Amino acid sequence: ALGITALLTSGALACTDTGSNEGLVARVGDYELTVADVAELLVNEERLPTNVDVIHQVADLWIEYTLLGTAVSLDTTLSSIDFEPLVRQQLDQLMIFQLRDSVVQIDTVISDDELRELYSAEDAALEMRARHILIQYPPNASAAERGGARTQLQSIRDRIAAGEAFESMAQQFSHDPGTAALGGDLGFFGRGDMLQAFEDAVLALEPGELSELVETQYGLHLIRLEQRRIQNFDEIAPSFRQRVLTERFLRAESTYVAGVETRAGAESVEGALEVLRELARNPGTRLSARAQRRPVFEYVGGELTVGEVQLVLQSQVAEFRDQVIAGDEEQLENFLRGMVQREALKAEAEAAGFGVPVQRVDSMMDDARAQLRGAAVVLGLVSPDRAPGEPLERAIARAVLEAVGLVLTGTTEIVRLGGLEFQLAEGTSAVIFERGIGEALLRTSELRMNRSPTLLEEAADTSRKP
């Protein structure tokens, strides 16, 4: 076994329940996020539910922006940050694409007669238009939380069945931001465009009919079929031809990748899944050079190391790491095998002489640096406003809170640091206090219950009165 306790040491980012930090939700170095700060940020954002996950996300975002604000205060060009790990996966993917395009060949000639036969066999002309309301489960949802999501969506279904507008319910409750504003409208789609469970539910409906609750990997759906239509062959022929070619290419690519996997003969090392879960729990864990080199998977010609797994997990959002923590053994094994597959393909690409020119690498890193600095400017973290004689640290703290507030109101887009968060956290401590999370939850709830309506809310309420 790899010996988890010996292998994984204390992390740069951690959670704690210590009682010596009363009134604090998080701390980064000398910067502090208080219960009062969080409550003030959330009290008027009632579209955001008052729950532990939201408070955690606010704390995570505050930590990232504090790290970024501190970094740009020291170096506005961000020249000291190593962006190579950030673009490494993109670089590897470019090499793999070069390899794929050189070895995966398909017959691109499809006669009209052959295309028509495929068209007739697949019922490709059928298109459906539907609306849906999506309710997602919280990360690491308990049985009670999953049941609560189901109860919520069933209640929404009952209200729609009783006469309330589907479109209005979607706008108010759907967790799918891409369609909620459109009343849940998915537009037209064909067979194979949706997940199988979703498609099966749609096919079972008549226009205007509501589905029962449908579960997919994204959560729970309530679906209403709006329309079915059949396109004739001439209308669909160009897009159908492209779809057939794409499917042929994907089959050929899958066959090639399967061959690479077989030749690699990958085998997991004892304790690999336990290491994966521990790294997902504490992605900022500081590892010795020896620990980083320890393998979790071995294959012909190479191995997948703890350090490589850590870099990938650090580049993912917290929600993805939560899924890893909650995943079963088969899912975790598949995740690691996917990484092994990528490494094996990369090795084949290198052996075939494919690579990315140094100039391209430098350009990609420069672009990433410019994008991050641009985001810091938009967030107001570069050269924050300072009162005469005000310490820079106080101005940064105020600018960070304002930046988080702008994200919560939807005024600016959220910016996530990914793996850079852990690089920026080197040499400092970033901590979330679970006790403070609970206190912020209670304080926000109390303030929301007791607050007076804003002028805009009063005007909207007046306009609704007869």
C-alpha positions in Angstrom: 0.0 0.0 0.0 1.1 3.6 -0.5 0.7 4.5 3.2 -1.7 7.5 3.1 -0.8 9.1 6.4 2.9 8.9 5.6 2.5 10.0 2.0 0.2 13.0 2.3 1.3 15.8 4.6 -0.5 18.9 5.7 -2.3 20.9 3.0 -1.9 24.5 1.9 -5.7 24.9 1.9 -7.7 23.3 4.6 -10.9 23.3 6.7 -10.9 23.4 10.5 -13.3 23.5 13.3 -11.1 25.2 15.8 -12.9 27.4 18.3 -10.1 30.1 18.5 -11.3 31.9 15.4 -14.8 33.0 16.5 -16.6 35.1 14.0 -14.4 34.1 11.1 -15.5 32.2 8.0 -12.1 32.1 6.3 -8.5 33.4 6.6 -5.7 33.9 4.0 -2.5 34.9 5.7 -3.4 38.1 7.5 -6.7 38.6 5.6 -10.0 37.6 7.3 -13.5 36.9 6.0 -15.9 37.5 8.8 -19.4 36.1 9.5 -20.7 39.7 9.1 -19.0 40.0 5.7 -20.6 36.9 4.3 -24.1 37.9 5.7 -23.8 41.3 4.1 -22.8 39.8 0.8 -25.8 37.4 0.8 -28.6 39.1 2.6 -30.1 40.7 -0.5 -29.3 37.9 -3.0 -32.4 35.8 -2.2 -32.1 34.0 -5.6 -29.2 32.2 -3.9 -30.4 29.7 -1.3 -29.2 30.0 2.3 -27.3 26.7 2.7 -23.9 25.4 3.6 -22.9 24.9 0.0 -23.5 28.5 -0.9 -21.5 29.8 2.1 -18.7 27.4 1.2 -18.6 28.7 -2.4 -18.5 32.3 -1.2 -15.6 31.4 1.1 -13.8 29.6 -1.7 -14.2 32.5 -4.1 -13.1 35.0 -1.4 -9.9 32.9 -0.9 -9.1 32.8 -4.6 -9.7 36.5 -5.1 -7.6 37.4 -2.0 -4.8 35.3 -3.4 -5.1 37.0 -6.8 -5.4 40.5 -5.3 -2.3 39.9 -3.2 -0.4 38.6 -6.3 -1.2 41.5 -8.5 -0.4 44.0 -5.7 3.1 42.5 -5.7 3.5 42.2 -9.5 0.8 43.7 -11.7 2.2 41.8 -14.7 2.0 38.4 -13.0 5.3 37.6 -14.5 6.4 35.5 -11.5 3.6 33.0 -11.9 4.4 29.8 -13.7 1.5 29.3 -16.2 3.0 26.2 -17.8 1.0 23.7 -15.6 -2.1 25.6 -16.5 -1.6 25.1 -20.2 0.0 21.7 -20.0 -3.2 19.7 -20.5 -4.0 21.8 -23.6 -0.5 21.2 -25.0 -0.8 17.5 -24.4 -4.2 17.5 -26.1 -2.7 19.3 -29.2 -0.1 16.5 -29.5 -2.7 13.8 -29.2 -4.9 15.5 -31.9 -1.9 15.5 -34.2 -1.4 11.8 -33.6 -5.1 11.1 -34.0 -5.3 12.9 -37.3 -2.3 11.0 -38.7 -3.5 7.5 -37.8 -7.3 7.6 -37.9 -8.5 7.4 -41.5 -12.1 6.9 -42.7 -13.8 6.6 -46.0 -15.4 10.0 -46.5 -17.3 9.0 -49.7 -21.0 8.2 -49.1 -23.2 7.8 -52.1 -26.7 9.3 -52.0 -28.2 5.8 -52.2 -26.2 4.6 -49.2 -27.1 7.8 -47.3 -30.8 7.3 -48.1 -30.7 3.7 -46.8 -29.1 4.9 -43.5 -31.7 7.6 -43.3 -34.6 5.2 -43.6 -33.1 2.7 -41.1 -32.4 5.2 -38.4 -35.6 7.4 -38.5 -33.2 10.3 -38.6 -35.8 12.8 -39.8 -37.6 12.9 -36.4 -37.1 16.0 -34.5 -38.6 17.0 -31.1 -38.9 20.2 -29.3 -39.3 20.1 -25.5 -39.0 22.2 -22.4 -37.4 21.0 -19.1 -36.9 22.1 -15.5 -33.7 20.8 -13.9 -33.2 20.4 -10.2 -29.6 19.4 -9.4 -28.5 17.5 -6.3 -26.1 19.2 -3.9 -22.5 17.9 -4.1 -22.1 14.7 -2.0 -25.9 14.7 -1.5 -27.3 12.6 1.3 -30.3 10.4 0.8 -32.4 13.1 2.6 -31.1 15.8 0.2 -31.8 13.7 -2.8 -35.3 13.1 -1.5 -35.7 16.8 -0.9 -34.8 17.6 -4.5 -37.3 15.0 -5.7 -40.0 16.4 -3.4 -39.3 19.9 -4.7 -39.6 19.0 -8.3 -42.7 16.9 -7.7 -44.3 19.9 -6.1 -43.4 22.0 -9.1 -45.0 19.3 -11.3 -48.2 19.4 -9.3 -48.4 23.2 -9.6 -48.0 23.0 -13.4 -50.6 20.2 -13.6 -52.9 22.5 -11.6 -52.6 25.2 -14.1 -49.4 27.3 -13.4 -47.3 28.1 -16.4 -44.4 25.7 -17.1 -42.3 28.6 -18.5 -42.7 30.6 -15.3 -41.8 27.6 -13.1 -38.7 27.1 -15.3 -37.6 30.7 -14.9 -38.0 30.6 -11.1 -36.7 27.1 -10.3 -34.6 25.5 -13.0 -30.9 25.0 -12.3 -30.1 25.0 -16.0 -28.9 28.5 -16.6 -28.8 28.1 -20.4 -32.6 27.4 -20.7 -34.2 28.8 -17.5 -34.5 32.3 -18.9 -36.1 30.8 -22.0 -38.8 29.1 -19.9 -36.9 25.8 -20.2 -37.0 25.7 -24.0 -34.5 23.3 -25.4 -35.3 24.0 -29.0 -35.5 21.2 -31.6 -33.2 18.1 -31.2 -33.0 14.7 -32.8 -32.3 11.2 -31.8 -29.0 10.8 -30.0 -28.7 14.4 -29.1 -29.8 13.9 -25.5 -29.0 11.4 -22.8 -30.8 8.1 -23.3 -33.0 8.4 -20.2 -34.0 11.9 -21.3 -34.7 10.9 -24.9 -36.7 7.9 -23.9 -38.9 10.1 -21.7 -39.5 12.6 -24.5 -40.4 9.8 -27.0 -43.0 8.5 -24.6 -44.8 11.8 -24.5 -47.5 13.4 -26.6 -47.3 17.1 -27.4 -48.3 19.1 -24.4 -47.9 16.2 -22.0 -45.8 16.3 -18.8 -43.3 13.6 -18.0 -42.8 12.0 -14.6 -39.5 12.9 -12.9 -36.6 11.8 -15.0 -33.2 11.2 -13.5 -29.9 11.7 -15.4 -26.3 12.4 -14.4 -27.2 16.1 -14.3 -30.0 15.7 -11.8 -33.8 15.5 -11.9 -35.8 16.7 -14.9 -39.4 17.5 -15.5 -40.1 17.6 -19.3 -42.9 18.8 -21.4 -43.0 17.8 -25.1 -43.9 20.8 -27.3 -43.8 19.5 -30.8 -42.7 16.7 -33.1 -41.8 17.2 -36.8 -40.5 15.1 -39.6 -38.0 16.6 -42.1 -37.8 15.2 -45.6 -34.6 13.7 -46.9 -33.5 16.7 -48.9 -33.7 19.0 -45.8 -31.8 16.7 -43.6 -29.3 15.2 -46.1 -26.3 17.6 -45.5 -26.4 17.5 -41.7 -27.2 13.7 -41.7 -24.2 13.1 -44.0 -21.9 15.0 -41.6 -23.3 13.0 -38.7 -22.6 9.7 -40.4 -19.0 10.8 -41.1 -18.6 12.0 -37.5 -19.8 8.6 -36.2 -17.5 6.7 -38.5 -14.6 8.9 -37.3 -15.5 8.4 -33.7 -15.7 4.6 -34.1 -12.3 4.5 -35.8 -10.8 6.7 -33.1 -12.3 4.5 -30.4 -10.8 1.4 -32.0 -7.4 3.0 -32.2 -7.5 4.2 -28.5 -8.7 0.7 -27.4 -5.6 -0.7 -29.1 -3.3 1.8 -27.3 -4.9 0.8 -24.0 -4.5 -2.9 -24.7 -0.8 -2.4 -25.5 -0.3 -0.3 -22.4 -1.6 -3.1 -20.1 -2.2 -0.7 -17.3 -2.6 -2.0 -13.7 -3.4 0.0 -10.6 -1.1 0.0 -7.6 -2.6 -1.1 -4.3 -4.1 1.9 -2.4 -4.5 4.0 -5.6 -8.1 4.8 -5.0 -7.5 5.8 -1.4 -4.8 8.2 -2.6 -7.1 9.7 -5.2 -9.9 10.4 -2.7 -7.4 11.9 -0.2 -6.0 14.2 -2.9 -9.5 15.2 -3.9 -10.2 16.1 -0.2 -7.0 18.1 0.1 -5.8 19.1 -3.3 -3.3 21.6 -1.8 -1.4 19.0 0.1 2.3 19.6 0.0 4.1 16.5 -1.2 7.7 15.6 -1.0 9.5 14.9 -4.3 9.6 11.2 -3.4 5.8 11.2 -2.7 5.1 13.0 -6.0 7.0 10.2 -7.9 5.0 7.3 -6.3 3.0 5.5 -8.9 -0.8 4.9 -8.7 -0.9 3.1 -12.1 1.8 1.3 -13.9 1.7 0.5 -17.6 4.1 -0.7 -20.4 6.6 2.1 -20.9 5.6 4.4 -18.0 3.5 5.1 -14.9 0.9 7.5 -13.6 2.2 9.3 -10.5 0.7 10.9 -7.4 2.1 14.3 -8.5 0.4 14.0 -12.0 -3.0 13.1 -10.4 -2.7 16.0 -8.0 -2.1 18.5 -10.8 -5.2 17.3 -12.6 -7.3 17.5 -9.5 -6.0 21.0 -8.7 -7.1 22.2 -12.2 -10.7 21.0 -11.6 -13.5 22.9 -9.9 -14.4 22.0 -6.3 -17.6 20.4 -7.5 -15.7 17.9 -9.6 -13.4 17.0 -6.7 -16.6 16.4 -4.6 -17.7 13.9 -7.2 -14.4 12.1 -6.9 -14.7 11.9 -3.1 -18.2 10.5 -3.4 -17.5 8.2 -6.4 -17.6 4.4 -6.2 -14.6 2.2 -6.9 -15.5 1.7 -10.6 -15.9 5.4 -11.2 -12.5 6.2 -9.6 -10.8 3.4 -11.4 -12.2 4.7 -14.7 -11.0 8.2 -13.9 -7.5 7.0 -13.3 -7.6 4.8 -16.4 -8.7 7.8 -18.4 -5.6 9.6 -17.2 -3.4 6.6 -18.1 -5.0 6.5 -21.6 -4.1 10.1 -22.0 -0.5 9.5 -20.9 -0.2 6.5 -23.2 -1.5 8.5 -26.2 0.9 11.3 -25.3 3.8 8.9 -25.3 2.8 7.5 -28.7 2.6 11.1 -30.0 6.1 11.9 -28.7 7.5 8.7 -30.2 5.9 9.6 -33.5 7.7 12.9 -33.5 4.8 15.2 -32.7 5.2 18.1 -30.5 4.2 21.8 -29.9 6.8 24.4 -30.9 8.3 26.4 -28.1 6.9 29.6 -29.6 3.4 28.2 -29.4 3.9 27.2 -25.7 5.2 30.6 -24.9 2.3 32.2 -26.7 -0.3 30.1 -24.8 1.3 31.0 -21.5 1.4 34.7 -22.4 -2.3 34.5 -23.4 -3.2 32.8 -20.1 -1.3 35.4 -18.2 -3.0 38.3 -20.1 -6.4 36.7 -19.5 -5.9 36.4 -15.8 -4.5 40.0 -15.5 -7.5 41.2 -17.5 -9.9 39.4 -15.2 -8.1 41.0 -12.2 -8.6 44.4 -13.8 -12.3 43.8 -14.4 -12.7 42.6 -10.8 -11.0 45.8 -9.5 -8.1 43.9 -7.9 -5.4 45.8 -9.8 -4.5 49.1 -8.2 -7.5 49.2 -5.8 -8.7 52.6 -4.7 -7.0 53.8 -1.5 -7.8 56.6 0.9 -4.9 58.9 1.8 -2.7 57.0 4.2 -4.7 53.8 4.0 -2.6 50.6 4.1 -2.6 48.7 0.8 -3.8 45.5 2.6 -7.0 47.2 3.7 -7.6 48.5 0.2 -7.1 44.9 -1.2 -9.4 43.4 1.4 -12.2 45.9 0.5 -11.6 45.3 -3.3 -11.9 41.6 -2.8 -15.2 41.8 -1.0 -16.5 44.1 -3.7 -15.3 41.7 -6.4 -17.1 38.8 -4.7 -20.2 40.9 -4.4 -20.2 41.8 -8.1 -20.0 38.1 -8.9 -22.9 37.2 -6.6 -25.1 39.9 -8.1 -24.3 38.7 -11.6 -22.6 42.0 -12.5 -19.4 40.4 -13.5 -18.6 36.8 -14.6 -17.0 34.5 -12.1 -13.3 33.9 -12.5 -11.8 30.7 -11.1 -8.1 30.2 -10.7 -8.0 26.5 -11.0 -4.6 25.0 -10.3 -3.1 28.5 -9.9 -4.9 28.8 -6.6 -2.6 26.3 -5.1 0.5 27.9 -6.6 -0.5 31.3 -5.2 -1.2 29.8 -1.8 2.4 28.5 -1.5 4.1 30.0 1.6 0.8 31.2 3.1 -2.1 29.5 4.9 -5.7 29.6 3.5 -8.3 28.2 5.9 -12.1 27.8 6.0 -13.6 27.5 9.5 -16.6 25.2 9.6 -17.9 26.8 12.7 -17.9 30.1 10.9 -19.8 28.6 8.0 -22.6 27.6 10.4 -22.6 31.0 12.0 -22.8 32.8 8.6 -25.7 30.5 7.6 -27.7 31.5 10.7 -26.8 35.2 10.5 -27.8 35.4 6.8 -31.1 33.6 7.5 -31.9 36.0 10.4 -31.1 39.1 8.3 -33.2 37.9 5.4 -36.2 37.3 7.7 -35.9 40.8 9.3 -34.8 43.0 6.4 -37.0 45.6 4.8 -37.9 45.4 1.1 -35.8 47.5 -1.2 -37.3 50.4 -3.3 -37.2 48.2 -6.4 -39.0 45.3 -4.6 -41.6 47.7 -3.3 -42.2 49.1 -6.8 -42.5 45.6 -8.2 -44.9 44.5 -5.5 -47.0 47.7 -6.1 -47.1 47.0 -9.8 -48.5 43.5 -9.2 -51.4 44.8 -7.1 -54.8 45.2 -8.9 
